[in-house]
Amino acid sequence: QVQLVESGGGTAKSGDSLRLSCTASGRTFSAYHMSWFRQAAGREREFVANVSPYDGRTYYGDFVQGRFAISKDNGQNTVYLQMNRLKPEDTAVYFCAADTSGKPFIDFRGAYEYDYWGQGTQVTVST
C-alpha cells in the first residue's frame, strides 16, 4: 500500500508563507493524481489543490485566489504546497491525498476519489 507523510506545518503570522511537503511511497508515484485538502475545526474537508500527472496542470479551490501553488517532484516522490499571504482563515489541518487507481476522476474535488491519505499537518495563522 501507499504511505503519505506530510510535513512543514506550523504557526505563521498573517501575510507570511509556509511550504508543505508530502512524501509518498510507491514505485509509480509519477502516475499518481495528487491533491491537497484541508479541514478546519468543526468544518467539512475542503479541496485546496490538485496537480495532473499527465500534463502538470494545476487546479485550486476558489478561496486560494492566487496565493497557493502546488508542485510535484517525481524524483523525490514528493508533492508540495507553497502557501503565501496566509490569512487566519487558512488555519486548518492540511492533508495530502493520492488517487492511485489509474481511473479517470469523476470530480477531483471530492474526497471520495482518493484511496490514500496522509495523517495531516497543522497550519495555524494568527492575526
N, C-alpha and C positions, 0 to 999 in steps of 0.2 A: 504494500500500500504506500501511498504518498504521504509524506510528512511535511508540514509547512510550519516555519518558525518565524514570527515577526519580531522585530526589534526597532529601536530608535524612538520610541515614545518617551514622554516625559512632560515636564512643565515648561511653559513658554508665556511670554507677555504678548498682549495684543500687538499685531504687526510683525512679530518675529516669525522665524522659519523653523521647520523641523523636516527631517528626511527619514521616512520609514523604510525599512527593508523587510523583505520576505524571502527566505531561502527555502528551497524545495528539494526533497529527494527525488529520485527518478531519473531514468536514463533517457527519457524523451521529453524533457522539460520544454524544449523549444516548440513542441506541438501543443502545449497546454494553453487553454484560454485562462488568463489570469486577471483577477479583479480585486479591488478593494471595496469593502463595505465598512460602515461604522454604526455604532449603536450607543446613543446617549442614554443615561439613566432614565428609566421609565418610558422610553420611546422605542419604536419599532426599528429594526435594522434597515439601514438606508444605503442605497447604492452610491458609491463615490467615483470609481473609475474602472475602466477596462482597457486592455490592450489586445489587439488581434495578433495571433501567431502567424497569420498568413501575409499580411501586408503592413503590420505595425501601426495601423490606425488606432487612435485612442478616442475614448468616449468618456464623458463626465456627467455627473449629476448636475442638475440645474443650479444648485447652490454654489458650485465651485467658482463660476464666474471668472475663469482665467487664472485663479490663484494656485491651483494644483497641477502637477504633471506626473503622469505615470510613465515609467520606462522599464525596460527589461534587458538583462544581461544573460544571454543563454550560456555563455562560458562559465558563469558563476552560479547558474541555476537560481537567479535572484531577480525579483521584481521590486521596484522602488516606487515610493510616492513622495515626491517633493512638495511640501506644503509651505506656501508663502503667504504673507499678510494674514496671519492667523487671527481669528476672532474668537471671543469667548464661546460663541455658539458652535464652534468646532470641537468643543470638549466632548469626548466620547471614547469608547474602546474601538480601535480600528482593527479590522480583521482582513487577512489575506484569504482569498478563495481561489480554487482551481477547478476547472472542468477538464477532466482527462478522458472523457467518453469518446471523443472524435466525432460526435454527432453535432449537427447544427443547433444553435440556440433557437429557442422559440422567443425568449426575451432575456437578454444577458443582464438585465437589471433585476431579475428575480433570483432570490437566494436559493430557491429550489433547484436551479440549474446546475449548481456546483456540488461536486461529490467529495471535496476535501476542503477543510478549513483549518487555519491556524488558531492558536489559543487566544490571540488578541493582544494588543499593546495599548496601554492607556495614554491618551493625549489630554492634557489639561491646560487650558488657556485662560489666563487671568486678565482682568481689566487693567 
